Amino acid sequence: MCCLCWITSKLNNFKEWLLGKPKQVFYKRRVLESNEHEEPCKYQREAEKLKEEYRNLEIRLSDSQAEVRNLESKFSRTEEILNDVRREKKTLLYKFEEEKQRKEKALTRLSTIAGDKLRVNNPRIADLSDENRPIKLGEKFSELYDNEWTDAYESLEDVGVDEEKIIKELLDILKEVYTCCQHYAKAQRHRLIHAITLPSRSDEQSQDATTPAIVVSKVVELQKQTASIAISDVKNTIITTRSEVADTEVKQKYTVRCMQLCWMMAIQDPPMLLHFGPAQNEDFDKNVFRLYTKQGNRVDFIVWPALVLHVNGPIVQKGVLQPKPS
C-alpha cells in the first residue's frame, strides 16, 4: 500500500512537470519577442535625443563664434585706442624732455651768471675743483720755501756765500718775479677785457668803465687756462734780462717755481699779494710773520714774505723774518 502511494505521488509530480514545461517555454518566447520589438524603439529614442543635443551644440557653437567675433572687434578697437595713447604718450614725453632740457639750460645759464657775479672780485667764493685756488696756492707757496728755497740756500752756502746775502739774493729773485707777474697779468687782463668790451677802439682811446661780471669771469678763466703759455713767456723775459737768476740749475729751478706760483697768484680775482714786511728796525705783527732763528720784537731782515688773500685781506701763509735780538 505504501509503495503504491509513493509511485502515485511520483506520477503526479511528473505530470505537473510536463504540463508546466510548455508554459515556461512560451513565457520565455514571449519575453524574447517583446525584447525584439522594444529594442528598435529604444535606439530610435536615443538617436532622437542625440540629434537634439547636436542641434543644441550647434546653436551654442554659433553663439560662441558670434561672441568671439564681437570680442575680436572690440579687441581691435581697443588696440587702436591703445596705439593712439602710446603715440600720444611718446609725443608728450618728447615734449617734456625738450622742455626739461630747455629749463636745465636756462637754470645753468642763470647759475653761471649768478656764480660769475658772486665770484667776481670775491675771493670767499672758490671753485673747489681748481687746483690753483688761493688755499692751494698757499700750501704750494709754503712748499716752495721748504723745498726749492732750501735747496737754493744750501747750494749758495756750499760756495761760501754769507747767510744774510743768500737770503737777500733769493728774496730779491722772488720780489722781482712777483712784481713782473703782477704787472704782466694786470696788463693782459686789461687787454683781454678791452678787446671784448671795446673792440672798435684802440688802447689809447679806452677808458676805465664798469665791466660786466660775465666778461671778467671769462677773462679770469681764460688766464687760468692759458697760464702755462704766459709763464713760459714771463720766464724767457726775466731770464733774458737777468741771467744771474738762472746761472745755476738749482737757482733756475727756484726761479721757475717762483714764476709759476706768482703768476697764478696774480691772475686770481682779486689778485693775491705778497707782503714783504716792515722796514728794518720797525715793529712787526707776530700774526703775520714768524721768527727765523732768533727772538726779538724789531725787524732785522725779511727771510720770506707773507701771502695775503687780497689787498687788506686775511693772511693765507705767514712770512718769516729775522728779528734783532732783544
DAHU-V319911 format. One record per run of one state. SS is the DSSP state (H for helix, E for strand, - for the rest). FROM is the first residue (numbers start at 0). LEN is the number of residues. Records with the same first field share a line. If there is no record, write none. Layout:
# DAHU-V319911
SS=FROM-LEN ; FROM-LEN
This chain:
# DAHU-V319911
-=0-1 ; 119-14 ; 158-4 ; 197-15 ; 225-1 ; 241-1 ; 246-2 ; 266-6 ; 275-7 ; 283-5 ; 291-6 ; 304-1 ; 308-6 ; 317-1 ; 324-2
H=1-118 ; 133-25 ; 162-35 ; 212-13 ; 226-15 ; 242-4 ; 248-18
E=272-3 ; 282-1 ; 288-3 ; 297-7 ; 305-3 ; 314-3 ; 318-6
